[in-house]
Amino acid sequence: MSDVHADRLERMTRFVQRMNEVERDLSHPYVRPKDAATLILVDRSGTVPKVLLGKRHQKHKFMPGKFVFPGGRVDPVDRLMHAAHPLDPQAEAQLMKHLQRPSAVKARAFALAAIRETFEETGLLLGVRSADVGEVPNGASNSPWRAFADAKILPDLSVLRFVGRAITPPGRPRRFDARFFTLDADAIAHRIEGVTGPDAELTELVWMPLSEAKGLDMPAVTGVMLEELDARIADGFGHDLPVPFYSMPRGRFRRELL
């Protein structure tokens, strides 16, 4: 066994063990997981990569006070939003694996949801400037996508990297089938102030080196995805790298590769 293969095997074992060591109340009735998308913004302009994390409000019922990446449920209108460039073909193919009725449209919606949720929770508009952004889905004046149109910004899916997927275990009151993406901070095209604060879903945003971020109070899956990202950067950060998929089919987490 090569040193590289042995290192990856040790890494996989350690990540799965970390997920399984967490104490969870799995006594709730079965609920079907909701499709969700999460975005890890990475600033690699310095010598040490930094990631953007937000602290959830202490009064939230779901993960109060925890540090998380921006993210949330996929909205049906996400698949209708225009994009400057399509997903990388490899990322698109990986997003369609282990998916009921897989389609490029669904894969695209996951990526766009990550960008929309990031805007809703941080005020950051990610994409490229465009003179023609087209119609906002449904034409709704209060659609989050309206802010992109007003700023003349289109999401650029080609620079997104699909880095992980995790399904909340059965028995939890809220379950998500979350796709984790990453994007360089230079994709920030505009920012709307006042989105985060004492009364918002995320009370503060922090850019932290990967090594320091791992020490924050965060859900286990967030910490493991940070570890996965760190390893992915070390492996070259290419689109062709396999994507880890965490699920708990029989009472224990498993990690497979997409």
C-alpha positions in Angstrom: 0.0 0.0 0.0 1.4 3.4 -1.0 1.9 6.1 1.6 -0.7 8.3 -0.1 -3.3 5.5 -0.1 -2.6 4.7 3.5 -2.9 8.3 4.5 -6.3 8.6 2.8 -7.5 5.4 4.4 -6.5 6.6 7.9 -8.1 9.9 7.1 -11.4 8.2 6.1 -11.4 6.1 9.3 -10.8 9.1 11.5 -13.6 11.2 9.9 -16.1 8.4 10.2 -15.2 7.8 13.8 -15.7 11.4 14.6 -19.2 11.3 13.1 -20.0 8.2 15.1 -18.7 9.5 18.4 -21.3 12.2 18.6 -24.2 11.5 21.0 -27.5 12.0 19.2 -31.2 11.6 20.1 -32.5 9.3 17.4 -35.9 8.7 19.0 -38.0 10.9 16.8 -40.4 9.6 14.1 -39.0 9.1 10.6 -39.0 12.2 8.4 -37.8 12.4 4.9 -34.6 14.5 4.5 -35.0 17.8 2.7 -32.6 18.7 -0.2 -30.2 21.4 1.0 -27.1 23.1 0.0 -24.2 24.7 1.9 -21.3 26.9 0.8 -17.8 27.1 2.2 -16.2 30.3 1.1 -12.4 30.1 1.1 -9.9 33.0 1.0 -6.6 31.7 -0.3 -5.1 35.1 -1.0 -2.7 34.7 2.0 -0.3 32.1 3.1 -2.9 30.3 5.1 -6.4 29.5 3.7 -9.3 31.0 5.7 -13.0 30.0 5.6 -16.1 32.1 6.3 -18.3 30.9 9.2 -21.4 32.4 10.8 -22.6 32.1 14.4 -26.2 31.1 14.7 -28.5 33.1 17.0 -28.7 31.7 20.5 -32.5 31.7 20.4 -32.8 29.4 17.4 -34.2 26.0 18.1 -31.9 24.5 15.5 -28.2 24.5 16.4 -28.4 27.6 18.6 -25.0 29.4 19.0 -23.2 27.0 16.7 -20.7 28.1 14.0 -21.9 27.0 10.6 -21.4 27.6 6.9 -24.2 29.5 5.1 -26.8 27.1 3.7 -30.4 25.9 3.7 -33.1 24.2 1.8 -33.3 24.1 -2.0 -36.1 26.2 -3.3 -38.0 25.1 -6.5 -37.3 28.5 -8.2 -33.5 28.0 -7.8 -33.4 25.8 -10.9 -34.9 28.7 -12.9 -32.3 31.3 -12.1 -29.9 32.2 -14.9 -26.2 31.5 -14.5 -23.2 33.0 -16.3 -21.6 29.6 -16.8 -22.7 26.0 -16.2 -21.4 23.6 -13.6 -18.1 21.7 -14.2 -19.1 18.4 -16.0 -17.4 16.3 -13.3 -19.2 18.1 -10.5 -22.5 17.8 -12.3 -22.0 14.0 -12.7 -21.1 13.6 -9.0 -24.2 15.6 -7.9 -26.5 13.2 -9.9 -25.2 10.1 -8.2 -27.4 8.4 -5.6 -30.3 10.7 -6.6 -33.8 9.8 -7.4 -34.7 10.9 -11.0 -31.2 12.5 -11.5 -31.0 15.4 -13.9 -28.7 18.2 -14.8 -31.5 20.6 -13.7 -31.5 19.2 -10.2 -27.7 19.3 -10.0 -27.8 23.0 -11.1 -30.5 23.8 -8.5 -28.2 22.5 -5.6 -25.4 24.8 -6.7 -27.7 27.8 -7.1 -29.3 27.2 -3.7 -25.9 27.3 -2.1 -25.3 30.7 -3.7 -28.8 32.1 -2.8 -28.6 30.9 0.8 -25.2 32.5 1.2 -26.7 35.8 0.1 -29.7 35.5 2.3 -27.6 34.8 5.4 -24.5 37.0 4.8 -25.5 39.7 2.2 -22.7 38.5 -0.1 -23.6 38.3 -3.8 -21.4 35.7 -5.5 -20.9 35.8 -9.3 -19.8 38.0 -12.2 -21.0 41.3 -13.5 -23.3 41.1 -16.5 -25.2 43.7 -18.5 -28.0 41.2 -19.1 -29.1 39.1 -16.2 -32.4 38.1 -17.7 -35.7 37.7 -15.8 -35.7 36.8 -12.1 -37.5 33.5 -11.4 -41.3 34.1 -11.0 -40.5 37.8 -11.3 -41.1 38.2 -7.6 -40.0 41.6 -6.2 -39.1 40.0 -2.9 -37.1 37.1 -4.4 -33.5 36.9 -3.2 -32.6 36.6 -6.8 -33.9 40.1 -7.4 -30.9 41.5 -5.5 -28.6 39.8 -8.1 -30.6 41.3 -11.0 -30.5 44.8 -9.4 -26.8 44.5 -8.9 -26.3 43.1 -12.5 -24.6 40.0 -11.1 -25.0 36.4 -12.4 -23.9 33.4 -10.5 -21.0 31.5 -12.0 -21.4 27.8 -11.4 -18.2 26.8 -13.2 -16.0 27.9 -10.3 -18.0 26.0 -7.7 -16.5 22.8 -6.4 -18.6 20.0 -5.0 -16.7 18.8 -1.9 -19.1 16.7 0.2 -22.6 15.4 0.9 -24.2 14.3 4.2 -27.6 13.1 5.2 -28.9 13.7 8.7 -29.4 10.3 10.5 -33.0 8.8 10.7 -34.5 9.6 14.1 -33.6 13.3 14.1 -36.5 15.8 14.2 -35.1 17.7 11.2 -33.3 16.0 8.4 -31.3 17.3 5.4 -29.6 15.8 2.4 -27.0 18.5 2.2 -24.5 19.1 -0.6 -21.4 21.1 0.4 -19.8 23.3 -2.1 -16.7 25.6 -1.9 -15.9 28.8 -3.7 -13.0 31.2 -3.7 -13.6 34.5 -1.9 -12.7 36.4 -5.1 -16.2 35.4 -6.4 -17.7 38.0 -4.0 -19.0 40.6 -6.5 -21.0 42.8 -4.1 -22.2 43.0 -0.5 -25.4 44.2 1.0 -24.8 45.5 4.5 -27.0 44.8 7.6 -27.9 41.2 6.8 -26.1 39.8 9.8 -26.5 41.2 13.3 -28.0 40.7 16.8 -31.5 39.9 15.4 -30.5 38.0 12.3 -30.2 34.2 11.8 -26.4 34.7 11.8 -25.3 37.1 14.5 -21.7 37.4 13.2 -19.4 36.3 10.5 -15.8 35.4 10.9 -12.9 34.6 8.5 -10.7 32.1 10.2 -7.7 29.9 9.3 -8.7 26.3 8.7 -6.6 25.1 11.6 -8.3 27.6 14.1 -11.8 27.1 12.7 -11.7 23.5 13.7 -11.7 24.5 17.3 -15.0 26.5 17.2 -18.2 25.2 18.6 -19.8 23.6 15.5 -21.9 20.6 14.5 -19.9 17.5 13.9 -20.7 17.5 10.2 -19.3 21.1 9.8 -16.1 20.1 11.5 -15.7 17.0 9.4 -16.3 19.0 6.2 -13.6 21.4 7.3 -11.3 18.4 7.6 -12.4 17.1 4.2 -11.7 20.5 2.7 -8.3 20.7 4.3 -7.4 17.3 2.9 -8.9 18.2 -0.5 -6.7 21.3 -0.8 -3.7 19.2 0.1 -4.6 16.7 -2.7 -4.7 19.5 -5.3 -8.2 20.7 -5.0 -9.1 19.4 -8.5 -12.7 18.9 -9.9 -11.7 15.3 -10.5 -11.2 14.3 -6.9 -13.9 11.9 -5.5 -16.6 13.5 -3.3 -17.2 12.0 0.2 -20.8 11.0 1.0 -21.8 10.5 4.7 -25.0 8.6 5.6 -26.3 6.4 8.4 -28.3 3.5 6.8 -28.0 1.1 9.8 -27.3 3.0 12.9 -23.7 3.8 12.1 -22.3 6.5 9.8 -20.5 5.4 6.7 -18.4 7.3 4.2 -18.4 6.4 0.6 -17.1 8.2 -2.4 -19.1 9.7 -5.3 
